[in-house]
Amino acid sequence: MDKNLTIFFDLFNYIGINIKPDSPPLLLFACSIFMLAVLCLISFITIILYIVVIYISEHKILLNKISDKPILLKFVNYYRNIRIIYFGLEVVFFL
């Protein structure tokens, strides 16, 4: 059996959905769609974070307000340094 497939089955068994390689194809299809939906949700959240950080970094007033919060400032600086190519790839992946 493929190693990726066993990781897939172990992941679902870990969250409480007991599936095996000999499960009905409809159940395997439903679990695959579920995993795809989770990946799209993560991608959507990342896109929203990109947009929020771009908005904050463009406005000096907001940047001054978060300057006293070092964790938030570190987060904004990390996403500000991300190139637009990564943002475009994330949008393409989401669509």
C-alpha positions in Angstrom: 0.0 0.0 0.0 1.2 3.5 -0.7 2.8 5.4 2.2 0.8 8.5 1.6 -2.4 6.5 1.7 -1.5 5.0 5.1 -0.7 8.5 6.4 -4.2 9.5 5.1 -5.8 6.6 7.0 -3.8 7.2 10.1 -4.8 10.9 10.1 -8.5 10.1 9.9 -8.2 7.4 12.6 -6.5 9.9 14.8 -9.5 12.3 14.6 -12.0 9.5 15.2 -13.1 8.5 11.7 -12.3 4.9 11.4 -11.6 4.1 7.7 -9.6 1.3 6.3 -8.3 0.5 2.8 -11.2 -1.8 2.1 -13.8 0.8 3.1 -16.5 1.7 0.6 -15.3 4.0 -2.2 -18.0 6.6 -1.3 -16.5 6.9 2.2 -13.0 7.3 0.8 -14.3 9.9 -1.7 -16.0 11.8 1.1 -12.9 11.8 3.3 -10.9 13.1 0.3 -13.3 15.9 -0.2 -13.1 16.7 3.5 -9.3 17.0 3.3 -9.5 19.2 0.3 -12.0 21.5 2.0 -9.6 21.8 5.0 -6.7 22.7 2.7 -8.9 25.3 1.0 -9.9 26.8 4.4 -6.3 27.1 5.4 -5.5 28.7 2.1 -8.4 31.2 2.5 -7.2 32.1 6.0 -3.7 32.7 4.7 -5.0 35.0 1.9 -7.0 37.0 4.5 -3.8 37.4 6.6 -1.9 38.6 3.6 -4.5 41.2 2.8 -4.7 42.4 6.4 -1.0 42.8 6.7 -0.7 44.6 3.4 -3.4 47.0 4.7 -1.7 47.5 8.0 1.7 48.1 6.5 0.3 50.7 4.1 -1.2 52.8 6.9 1.4 54.4 9.2 -1.1 55.2 11.9 -2.0 51.5 12.3 1.7 50.6 12.2 2.4 53.0 15.0 -0.4 51.6 17.1 1.0 48.1 17.0 4.6 49.1 17.5 4.3 48.6 21.2 3.1 45.0 20.7 6.3 43.0 19.7 4.6 39.8 18.8 2.1 41.5 16.5 4.8 43.6 15.0 6.9 40.5 14.3 3.9 38.8 12.6 3.3 41.9 10.4 7.0 42.1 9.4 7.0 38.4 8.5 4.0 38.7 6.2 5.2 42.0 4.8 8.4 40.4 3.5 6.4 37.7 1.6 6.6 38.4 -2.1 3.6 39.0 -4.2 4.3 35.7 -6.1 3.6 33.7 -3.0 0.3 35.6 -2.6 -0.6 34.8 -6.2 0.2 31.2 -5.8 -1.9 31.0 -2.7 -4.8 32.6 -4.6 -4.4 30.1 -7.4 -4.3 27.2 -5.0 -7.4 28.4 -3.3 -9.3 28.7 -6.6 
